[in-house]
Amino acid sequence: MEAERIPTTAVEATTVPTTETKRRRMRRKHIRPEVGSFLDILHDHSGTSLFVLPICWTDLHTRLLGCNFTQLPAHNLPMPAHKFLMPPSTPSPRRSQRTPETVVTIGRGLDILMSTDGSMPVQTKTRALRTILSTFFRNHLSTTKACPDLDIRFGQRTYSKAVRCQAIWKQPDTSAMSFNSATTWTSSRSASQLMSSMTVNLANDTPILAYVSRSHLDHIRRHCFRVLSGPNRSFNGPVHRLQQLRSRNLIPGNIDEDQYFVAVMIAMAQQQVYTDVMMGAGFTPKSVKTCVLTISEEGHSFIVYSATVPAAFLVMLDQPDKAPKGDTQIKIEYSQAPVWPVLGLKERLGKALGKDIVGDFDGVSMDTYEDELPVTPESTSPKRRREVLSEVFNASFSEDRESESPGNVFKRRCIAEGRVGVVR
C-alpha cells in the first residue's frame, strides 16, 4: 500500500486544500439574481451610486424604477364671478359689510404658504397648511401623525426614517374604541372581537396623504454635503466646488417631477402592506393608492400627486433577488389647484385630492362662509331710539292699561316721570 505523500516545502503545505478551505469557498459562492430583479438592476449599474438614501436619488432612479409622470389639466373651477366684498353703494340691511373671519384666517395662512422668504421656518408653513386643511375638511384631514418620518424596507433590511415629510395625514379613525369601552371590556366579548378591533385601528393608522415642502427639499439638497475646512481653517475651494456639483446633480430636470416624491409614495405604500415595517412582519402584498401634496410658491398653487403602487412592485422590494411577476410600473398623475381667490379653493383642492381623501363634497357650488357673519338689527335714528327706550321704561309689567282707574293713572304717571329721568 502506497504511503501518503507528505509535503516537503512550505509552498506545497499551503496549497493543499483542506476541508475547512472548501467550506469557506462554498460560502463565498454567490447566486446571480433573477433577470429583472432589483439586485439585477444594481448589478447592471455597478459603477453608479444607486443604493443611496432617497434624498440623494436622481432622475435615473425614476427611470430604473419604472415610474412615469403625467400632468393633468389644472383645477381652475369654481371661481367667483364677482368680488366677495360688496361695494359700499349696495348696502345690505341685515348683513355686516366685513369679510367672514374664516376667509380672513385662510387668506393669512395662504400668505404664509406662498411666501418666498427663505428665513421663514418650514414649521410655520406646515402649521398654516394644517389649519387650512382642517378648516376645509374637518372630518377627514384633521388628524396628523405625530412622527412624519417613514421607514423603507429592502429585502431583509429596514432603513429607519429614510423618508422625511413635513406632515402626514392618516385614515380617519371612525371605529376606534373609546377609553371607557376599552377599560370596561367584559367577558362576554371574545378575543376574536378584540383582535378584529385592533386590526381596524391598525388600518386606520395608515397614512393617506403626505405633505412635502419643495423649498425645504431644495434647501436640504444644497446643504446636505459637509465641506471640511483646509489648513488653519482656510476655505477649501476645490472640495466646495465639487460638493456644489454633486448638489446640482440631485436637482431634478423638471421641478414638478421630483424623484423624491416617488420615494415618499413607496414608503407610504409599505406602511399599508406590513403590520410592522421595522420587523418586516405581516407582509400582505396588495396595490396601494397614495397621494402627496406640495406647494408651488412661484406658481401660487397646490400640486397634488396621486399614484397606485402595484402589488408586484412591493413584492420586488420584499424579495429583491426575484424577478417581477406582473405589472410593476408606477404611473404618477399630478395636477395643480390655484390658491387665489380664497372662494372656491376648498372645491378646487377637493377635486385635486379626490373623494377618497376628503370625502363627499359639493364641487360645484362654492362655500362663501356668509353664515358666519353676525346679523345686525336695522339701524334706527337717535330720536326713535329714545322713544322706544321711554316706552320700555314707562311701561309696567303688572299694570293693565285697559282697566285702569283715575287714581291708578295718577300714581302711574308719577312713577313714569321718575323713570324717565333715568334715561339720558
JOURPE-V591623 format. One record per pair of residues at least 12 apart in sequence whose C-alpha atoms are under 10 Angstrom apart, sorted by the first residue. I is the first residue (numbers start at 1). J is the second residue. D is the distance in Angstrom with one decimal. If there is no record, write none. Layout:
I/J/D
I/J/D
This chain:
31/321/9.4
32/321/8.3
33/320/8.2
33/321/4.8
33/322/6.6
33/323/8.1
34/320/9.1
34/321/6.0
34/322/5.5
34/323/5.3
34/324/9.1
35/321/8.7
35/322/7.9
35/323/6.0
35/324/8.9
36/316/9.6
36/320/9.6
36/321/8.8
36/322/7.8
36/323/5.2
36/324/6.7
36/325/10.0
37/316/6.8
37/317/9.0
37/319/8.4
37/320/5.8
37/321/5.5
37/322/5.3
37/323/4.5
37/324/6.4
38/64/9.3
38/65/8.7
38/154/9.6
38/155/10.0
38/316/7.0
38/317/7.5
38/319/8.6
38/320/5.0
38/321/6.5
38/322/7.9
38/323/8.1
38/324/9.1
39/316/9.7
39/317/9.9
39/319/9.4
39/320/5.8
39/321/5.5
39/322/8.4
39/323/9.5
40/320/8.5
40/321/7.3
40/322/9.0
40/323/8.8
41/64/7.8
41/65/9.3
41/320/9.8
41/321/9.9
42/64/9.8
48/60/9.8
50/64/9.8
52/162/9.9
53/152/9.7
53/159/8.8
53/162/6.4
53/163/8.2
53/260/9.9
53/263/9.4
54/152/9.7
54/162/6.9
54/163/6.7
54/164/9.4
54/259/8.2
54/260/6.1
54/261/9.2
54/262/8.9
54/263/6.1
54/264/8.6
55/162/8.4
55/163/7.8
55/164/9.0
55/217/8.3
55/220/8.4
55/221/7.2
55/224/8.9
55/250/8.1
55/259/8.9
55/260/6.6
55/263/8.9
56/221/7.9
56/224/9.2
56/246/9.4
56/247/8.8
56/249/9.1
56/250/6.2
56/251/9.4
56/259/9.5
56/260/8.6
57/249/9.3
57/250/6.6
57/251/9.2
57/252/9.3
57/258/9.5
57/259/6.6
57/260/6.9
57/262/9.8
57/263/8.8
58/249/7.2
58/250/5.4
58/251/7.3
58/252/6.7
58/253/9.2
58/258/8.6
58/259/6.4
58/260/8.4
59/249/9.1
59/250/8.1
59/251/8.6
59/252/6.2
59/253/7.5
59/254/9.3
59/257/9.0
59/258/7.9
59/259/6.2
59/260/9.5
60/252/9.8
60/259/8.8
61/259/7.2
61/260/9.6
61/262/9.1
61/263/9.7
62/257/9.4
62/258/8.8
62/259/5.9
62/260/9.0
62/261/9.8
62/262/7.3
62/263/9.3
62/330/9.7
63/259/9.4
65/262/9.1
65/313/9.0
65/328/8.5
65/329/7.7
65/330/8.1
66/313/9.6
66/327/10.0
66/328/7.2
66/329/5.0
66/330/6.3
66/331/8.5
67/259/9.2
67/262/7.7
67/307/9.8
67/309/9.9
67/328/9.0
67/329/5.9
67/330/4.7
67/331/5.9
67/332/7.1
68/257/9.1
68/262/9.8
68/307/9.9
68/329/7.8
68/330/6.5
68/331/5.1
68/332/5.9
68/333/8.4
69/256/9.2
69/257/6.6
69/258/9.4
69/262/9.9
69/305/9.2
69/306/10.0
69/307/9.5
69/330/8.7
69/331/6.3
69/332/4.8
69/333/5.9
69/334/7.5
70/257/9.0
70/305/9.6
70/331/7.5
70/332/6.2
70/333/4.8
70/334/6.4
70/335/8.8
71/256/9.1
71/257/9.2
71/305/9.3
71/332/8.6
71/333/5.8
71/334/5.2
71/335/5.9
71/336/8.9
72/333/6.7
72/334/5.9
72/335/5.0
72/336/8.1
72/352/9.8
73/334/8.7
73/335/6.2
73/336/7.5
73/337/9.5
74/301/9.7
74/302/10.0
74/303/9.2
74/334/9.0
74/335/5.4
74/336/4.8
74/337/5.9
74/338/8.0
74/348/9.1
74/352/8.5
75/302/10.0
75/335/7.3
75/336/6.2
75/337/5.1
75/338/7.4
75/345/9.6
75/347/9.1
75/348/5.6
75/349/7.7
75/350/9.6
75/351/7.2
75/352/6.9
76/336/8.4
76/337/6.4
76/338/6.5
76/339/9.4
76/340/9.7
76/344/9.0
76/345/9.1
76/347/9.7
76/348/6.6
76/349/9.6
77/337/8.9
77/338/9.2
77/344/7.2
77/345/8.7
77/347/7.9
77/348/6.1
77/349/9.8
77/351/9.4
77/363/8.7
77/364/8.1
77/366/9.7
78/343/8.4
78/344/5.4
78/345/8.0
78/346/9.4
78/347/7.0
78/348/6.6
78/363/7.7
78/364/6.5
78/365/7.5
78/366/7.0
79/340/9.0
79/341/7.4
79/342/9.1
79/343/7.0
79/344/5.7
79/345/8.3
79/347/9.5
79/348/8.9
79/364/9.8
79/365/9.7
79/366/8.2
80/341/7.8
80/342/9.2
80/343/6.5
80/344/7.0
80/365/10.0
80/366/8.1
80/368/9.6
83/341/9.5
83/343/9.6
84/98/9.9
84/99/8.0
84/341/9.4
84/342/9.5
84/343/8.0
84/368/8.4
85/97/7.2
85/98/7.4
85/99/6.8
85/100/10.0
86/98/9.1
86/99/9.8
92/378/9.9
93/375/9.3
93/376/8.2
93/377/8.1
93/378/6.4
93/379/8.4
94/373/10.0
94/374/8.9
94/375/5.8
94/376/5.8
94/377/6.5
94/378/6.8
94/379/9.6
95/370/8.9
95/371/9.8
95/373/7.0
95/374/7.0
95/375/5.5
95/376/6.3
95/377/8.8
95/378/9.6
96/370/9.8
96/373/6.7
96/374/6.8
96/375/6.9
96/376/6.8
96/377/10.0
97/373/9.0
98/373/8.1
98/374/9.9
99/369/9.2
99/370/8.4
99/372/9.7
99/373/8.0
100/368/8.6
100/369/6.5
100/370/6.5
100/371/8.6
100/372/6.3
100/373/5.9
100/374/9.2
101/369/8.7
101/370/9.7
101/372/7.7
101/373/8.1
102/132/9.7
102/135/8.3
102/368/9.6
102/369/7.1
102/370/9.5
102/372/8.1
102/373/9.9
103/342/6.9
103/343/8.0
103/368/8.4
103/369/7.4
103/370/9.6
104/342/9.1
105/128/9.5
105/131/8.8
105/132/8.3
105/135/9.6
106/128/8.5
106/129/9.3
106/131/8.1
106/132/6.0
106/133/9.5
106/135/8.3
106/136/9.5
106/342/7.3
106/343/9.9
106/345/9.8
107/132/9.2
107/339/9.4
107/340/9.0
107/341/8.9
107/342/6.6
107/343/10.0
108/128/8.4
108/132/9.8
109/124/9.5
109/125/8.0
109/126/9.8
109/127/8.7
109/128/5.0
109/129/7.0
109/130/9.4
109/131/7.7
109/132/6.9
110/125/9.0
110/128/7.5
110/129/8.0
110/132/8.3
110/300/9.1
110/301/9.8
110/339/7.4
110/340/8.8
110/342/8.7
111/125/9.6
111/128/9.3
111/297/10.0
111/300/9.7
111/339/10.0
112/124/7.7
112/125/6.1
112/126/9.5
112/127/9.7
112/128/7.0
112/129/9.0
113/125/5.3
113/126/8.1
113/127/9.5
113/128/6.9
113/129/7.2
113/213/9.9
113/295/7.7
113/296/9.1
113/297/7.4
113/300/9.0
113/301/9.8
113/302/9.9
114/295/7.9
114/296/7.6
114/297/4.7
114/298/7.7
114/299/8.8
114/300/6.2
114/301/8.3
114/302/9.9
114/339/9.1
115/297/6.7
115/298/9.1
115/300/9.4
116/215/8.7
116/297/6.6
116/298/7.9
118/215/8.5
118/216/9.2
118/219/9.2
121/216/9.1
122/166/8.0
122/213/7.8
122/215/8.8
122/216/6.8
123/166/7.9
123/167/9.7
125/166/9.4
125/213/8.8
126/166/6.6
126/167/7.1
126/211/8.4
126/212/9.4
126/213/8.5
127/166/9.7
127/167/9.2
129/167/9.2
129/211/9.1
129/295/9.9
130/142/7.6
130/143/9.2
130/144/8.5
130/167/8.2
130/168/9.9
130/169/9.5
130/211/9.8
132/346/9.2
133/346/8.7
133/349/9.5
133/350/10.0
133/358/9.5
135/346/9.2
136/345/9.0
136/346/5.9
136/347/9.0
136/349/9.3
136/350/8.8
136/358/8.9
136/367/9.7
137/346/8.3
137/350/8.7
137/357/9.3
137/358/6.1
137/359/8.1
137/360/10.0
137/361/9.3
138/358/8.9
139/172/7.6
139/173/10.0
139/174/9.8
139/358/8.1
139/359/8.3
140/169/8.7
140/170/8.7
140/171/7.5
140/172/5.7
140/173/9.1
140/174/10.0
140/356/9.7
140/357/6.9
140/358/5.7
140/359/7.0
141/168/9.6
141/169/6.3
141/170/7.9
141/171/8.5
141/172/7.6
141/208/9.6
141/209/8.8
141/357/7.9
141/358/7.0
141/359/9.7
142/169/7.8
142/170/9.2
142/172/8.4
143/168/8.7
143/169/6.1
143/170/6.7
143/171/8.3
143/172/7.2
143/173/8.9
144/167/6.9
144/168/5.5
144/169/4.4
144/170/6.1
144/171/9.2
144/172/9.5
144/205/9.8
144/207/8.8
144/209/9.4
144/210/9.6
145/167/7.3
145/168/5.6
145/169/6.1
145/170/6.5
145/171/10.0
145/205/8.3
145/206/9.3
145/207/8.0
145/210/10.0
146/167/8.7
146/168/8.4
146/169/9.6
147/161/9.6
147/164/9.4
147/165/9.1
147/166/9.4
147/167/8.4
147/168/8.2
148/161/8.9
148/163/8.7
148/164/6.5
148/165/5.4
148/166/6.3
148/167/5.5
148/168/5.6
148/169/9.0
148/207/9.6
148/210/8.4
148/211/9.3
149/161/5.1
149/162/7.3
149/163/5.8
149/164/4.5
149/165/6.0
149/166/8.3
149/167/8.8
149/168/8.7
149/264/9.8
149/267/9.6
150/162/6.3
150/163/5.1
150/164/6.4
150/165/7.9
150/168/9.7
150/207/9.9
150/263/9.9
150/264/8.0
150/266/9.9
150/267/6.2
150/268/7.4
150/270/9.4
150/271/8.2
150/277/9.4
151/163/6.5
151/164/9.0
151/264/9.7
151/266/9.8
151/267/6.3
151/268/8.8
151/270/8.4
151/271/8.2
151/277/7.0
151/278/7.3
152/263/8.6
152/264/9.3
152/266/7.8
152/267/5.5
152/268/8.9
152/269/9.8
152/270/7.3
152/271/8.8
152/277/7.6
152/278/8.4
152/317/9.4
153/266/9.7
153/267/8.2
153/270/7.7
153/271/9.8
153/274/9.8
153/277/6.8
153/278/7.5
153/279/9.2
153/280/7.6
153/314/9.8
153/317/7.2
153/318/7.3
154/280/9.6
154/314/9.6
154/316/8.8
154/317/5.3
154/318/6.0
154/319/7.8
154/320/7.1
155/280/8.9
155/315/9.4
155/316/8.4
155/317/6.0
155/318/4.7
155/319/5.4
155/320/5.8
155/321/8.5
156/278/9.8
156/279/8.8
156/280/7.5
156/317/9.6
156/318/7.5
156/319/8.4
156/320/9.3
157/277/9.9
157/278/8.4
157/279/8.8
157/280/8.5
157/318/9.4
158/277/7.4
158/278/5.8
158/279/7.7
158/280/8.0
159/277/9.6
159/278/8.1
160/277/9.4
160/278/7.5
161/267/9.8
162/263/9.1
162/264/9.4
162/267/8.7
163/260/8.6
163/261/9.7
163/263/7.1
163/264/6.3
163/265/9.7
163/266/9.6
163/267/7.2
163/268/9.5
164/210/9.8
164/211/9.8
164/212/8.2
164/217/9.7
164/260/9.9
164/263/9.9
164/264/8.1
164/267/10.0
165/210/6.7
165/211/6.1
165/212/5.3
165/213/7.9
165/217/9.6
165/264/8.0
165/292/9.8
166/210/7.7
166/211/5.7
166/212/5.6
166/213/6.9
166/216/9.3
166/294/10.0
167/209/8.4
167/210/5.8
167/211/5.1
167/212/7.3
167/213/9.4
167/293/9.6
168/206/9.6
168/207/6.4
168/208/7.6
168/209/5.8
168/210/4.4
168/211/6.3
168/212/9.1
168/268/9.6
168/292/9.2
168/293/9.8
169/205/9.1
169/206/8.6
169/207/5.7
169/208/6.0
169/209/5.2
169/210/6.3
169/211/8.5
169/357/9.5
170/203/9.4
170/204/6.9
170/205/5.7
170/206/5.4
170/207/4.1
170/208/5.3
170/209/6.9
170/210/8.9
170/357/9.5
171/201/9.6
171/202/9.8
171/203/7.7
171/204/4.8
171/205/6.0
171/206/6.0
171/207/6.2
171/208/6.1
171/209/8.8
171/357/8.3
172/201/9.8
172/203/9.9
172/204/6.3
172/205/8.0
172/206/9.4
172/207/9.8
172/208/9.5
172/357/9.4
173/200/8.8
173/201/7.0
173/202/9.5
173/203/9.0
173/204/5.4
173/205/7.6
174/200/9.5
174/201/9.0
174/204/8.2
175/197/8.0
175/200/7.4
175/201/7.3
175/204/8.6
176/197/7.4
176/198/8.4
176/200/7.6
176/201/5.8
176/202/9.5
176/204/8.4
177/197/7.8
177/198/9.1
177/201/8.4
182/194/9.5
199/275/9.3
202/272/9.3
202/275/7.9
203/271/9.6
203/272/7.5
203/273/10.0
203/275/9.0
204/272/9.9
205/271/9.2
205/272/9.1
206/268/8.0
206/269/9.0
206/270/9.7
206/271/6.4
206/272/6.0
206/273/9.7
206/275/10.0
207/267/9.8
207/268/6.4
207/269/8.6
207/271/7.5
207/272/8.0
207/290/8.4
207/291/9.2
208/265/9.9
208/268/7.7
208/269/9.2
208/272/9.7
208/288/9.8
208/289/8.1
208/290/6.2
208/291/6.5
208/292/8.6
208/356/9.0
208/357/7.0
209/265/9.4
209/268/8.6
209/289/10.0
209/290/6.9
209/291/5.1
209/292/5.7
209/293/7.2
209/304/9.7
209/305/9.7
209/306/9.4
209/353/9.0
209/357/7.7
210/261/9.6
210/264/7.9
210/265/8.7
210/268/8.4
210/290/8.7
210/291/6.6
210/292/4.9
210/293/6.0
210/294/8.6
210/304/10.0
210/305/9.8
211/261/9.9
211/264/9.6
211/291/9.0
211/292/5.9
211/293/4.7
211/294/5.7
211/295/8.8
211/304/9.4
212/260/9.2
212/261/8.1
212/264/8.8
212/292/7.3
212/293/6.4
212/294/5.4
212/295/8.1
213/293/8.5
213/294/5.7
213/295/6.6
213/296/8.9
214/255/8.7
214/256/9.2
214/258/9.0
214/260/9.9
214/293/10.0
214/294/6.6
214/295/6.8
214/296/7.5
214/297/9.0
215/294/9.6
215/295/8.6
215/296/8.6
215/297/8.4
217/251/9.7
217/258/10.0
217/260/8.8
218/247/9.5
218/250/9.3
218/251/7.6
218/255/9.8
220/247/9.5
221/244/9.7
221/246/9.3
221/247/5.9
221/248/8.3
221/249/9.6
221/250/6.9
221/251/7.6
222/243/8.8
222/244/7.3
222/245/9.8
222/246/9.0
222/247/5.4
222/248/7.7
222/250/8.8
222/251/9.0
223/243/9.1
223/244/8.8
223/247/7.9
224/243/9.2
224/247/8.0
225/240/9.1
225/242/10.0
225/243/6.4
225/244/8.5
225/246/8.6
225/247/7.9
226/239/9.7
226/240/8.7
226/243/8.1
227/239/6.7
227/240/6.1
227/241/9.7
227/242/9.6
227/243/7.6
228/240/8.6
255/296/9.8
256/294/9.6
256/296/8.8
256/303/8.4
256/305/9.7
256/334/8.7
256/335/9.8
257/305/9.5
257/332/9.2
257/333/9.9
257/334/8.9
261/291/9.5
261/292/7.2
261/293/9.4
261/294/9.6
261/305/8.2
261/306/10.0
261/332/9.5
262/292/9.5
262/305/9.7
262/307/9.3
262/309/9.8
262/330/8.8
262/332/8.5
264/290/9.0
264/291/9.2
264/292/7.8
265/288/9.3
265/289/8.6
265/290/5.9
265/291/7.1
265/292/7.4
265/305/9.3
265/306/8.6
265/307/7.8
265/308/8.7
265/309/7.6
265/330/9.8
265/332/9.6
266/288/9.3
266/290/8.5
266/307/10.0
266/308/9.6
266/309/7.0
266/310/10.0
266/313/9.2
266/314/8.2
266/317/9.6
266/330/9.7
267/290/9.7
268/288/8.6
268/289/9.1
268/290/6.8
268/291/8.8
268/292/9.7
268/309/9.5
269/285/9.9
269/286/9.1
269/287/8.2
269/288/5.6
269/289/7.4
269/290/6.8
269/308/8.7
269/309/6.7
269/310/9.2
269/311/9.5
269/314/8.0
270/283/9.0
270/284/9.8
270/285/9.2
270/286/9.8
270/288/8.6
270/309/9.4
270/314/7.3
270/317/9.3
270/318/9.7
271/288/9.7
272/284/8.5
272/285/9.1
272/286/8.7
272/287/9.5
272/288/7.4
272/289/9.9
273/285/5.8
273/286/6.8
273/287/8.9
273/288/8.3
273/311/9.1
273/314/8.3
273/315/9.9
280/318/8.7
283/314/9.6
283/315/9.1
283/318/8.5
284/311/9.0
284/314/9.5
284/315/9.1
285/310/8.7
285/311/5.2
285/312/7.6
285/313/9.1
285/314/6.6
285/315/6.5
285/318/9.4
286/309/8.6
286/310/6.9
286/311/4.4
286/312/8.0
286/313/9.5
286/314/7.9
286/315/9.0
287/308/6.4
287/309/5.6
287/310/4.4
287/311/4.5
287/312/8.1
287/313/8.8
287/314/8.3
288/307/8.4
288/308/5.4
288/309/5.3
288/310/6.7
288/311/7.5
288/314/9.4
289/306/7.3
289/307/5.8
289/308/4.2
289/309/6.3
289/310/8.7
289/356/9.7
290/305/8.2
290/306/5.7
290/307/5.6
290/308/6.1
290/309/7.4
290/332/9.6
290/357/9.9
291/304/7.1
291/305/5.5
291/306/4.4
291/307/6.6
291/308/8.8
291/332/9.4
291/333/9.7
291/334/9.5
291/353/7.7
291/354/9.6
291/357/8.8
292/304/5.9
292/305/5.0
292/306/6.5
292/307/9.0
292/334/9.2
292/353/9.0
293/305/6.3
293/306/8.9
293/334/9.5
293/352/9.8
293/353/8.5
294/336/9.7
295/336/9.2
295/337/9.7
295/339/9.8
296/336/8.9
296/337/10.0
296/338/9.5
299/336/9.3
299/337/9.9
299/338/8.0
299/339/9.4
300/336/9.6
300/337/8.8
300/338/6.2
300/339/6.1
300/340/7.6
301/335/9.8
301/336/6.2
301/337/5.4
301/338/4.2
301/339/5.1
301/340/8.0
301/349/9.6
302/335/8.3
302/336/5.5
302/337/5.1
302/338/6.3
302/339/6.8
302/345/9.9
302/348/9.7
302/349/7.6
302/352/9.0
303/334/6.7
303/335/5.7
303/336/4.5
303/337/6.5
303/338/8.9
303/349/9.1
303/352/8.2
303/353/9.4
304/333/8.2
304/334/5.4
304/335/5.7
304/336/6.5
304/337/8.1
304/349/8.6
304/351/10.0
304/352/6.2
304/353/6.5
304/354/9.8
305/332/6.6
305/333/5.7
305/334/4.3
305/335/7.0
305/336/9.2
305/352/8.7
305/353/8.4
306/331/8.5
306/332/5.8
306/333/5.5
306/334/6.3
306/335/9.1
306/352/9.2
306/353/8.1
306/354/9.4
307/330/6.8
307/331/5.8
307/332/4.6
307/333/6.4
307/334/8.8
308/329/9.3
308/330/6.6
308/331/7.1
308/332/7.7
308/333/9.7
309/328/7.9
309/329/8.0
309/330/5.8
309/331/8.2
309/332/9.3
310/326/8.7
310/327/7.1
310/328/5.8
310/329/7.3
310/330/7.0
310/331/9.6
311/325/9.4
311/326/8.4
311/327/8.5
311/328/7.6
312/324/6.2
312/325/6.0
312/326/5.7
312/327/6.4
312/328/5.5
312/329/9.1
313/325/8.7
313/326/8.4
313/327/7.7
313/328/4.7
313/329/7.6
313/330/8.4
314/328/8.4
315/328/9.5
316/328/8.6
334/352/8.4
334/353/9.9
335/349/10.0
335/351/9.9
335/352/6.7
335/353/9.4
336/348/9.1
336/349/8.5
336/352/7.4
337/349/5.9
337/350/9.2
337/351/8.7
337/352/6.9
337/353/9.8
342/368/9.3
343/366/6.7
343/367/7.0
343/368/6.4
343/369/9.0
344/363/8.7
344/364/8.9
344/365/8.2
344/366/5.3
344/367/7.0
344/368/8.2
345/366/8.5
345/367/9.2
346/361/9.5
346/362/9.7
346/363/8.4
346/366/7.9
346/367/7.8
347/361/7.9
347/362/7.2
347/363/4.9
347/364/7.3
347/365/8.1
347/366/6.8
347/367/8.2
348/363/7.4
348/364/9.3
348/366/9.6
349/363/9.5
350/362/9.2
350/363/7.4
351/363/6.9
386/423/8.3
386/424/8.5
389/420/9.2
389/423/7.8
389/424/10.0
390/416/9.1
390/419/8.6
390/420/6.5
390/421/9.8
390/422/9.8
390/423/7.5
391/416/9.6
391/420/9.4
393/415/10.0
393/416/7.6
393/417/10.0
393/418/9.9
393/419/6.3
393/420/7.0
393/422/9.0
393/423/8.4
394/412/8.6
394/413/8.6
394/415/8.0
394/416/5.0
394/417/8.1
394/418/9.2
394/419/6.6
394/420/7.1
395/412/9.1
395/415/9.9
395/416/7.9
395/419/9.8
396/412/8.7
396/415/9.7
396/416/9.1
399/412/9.0
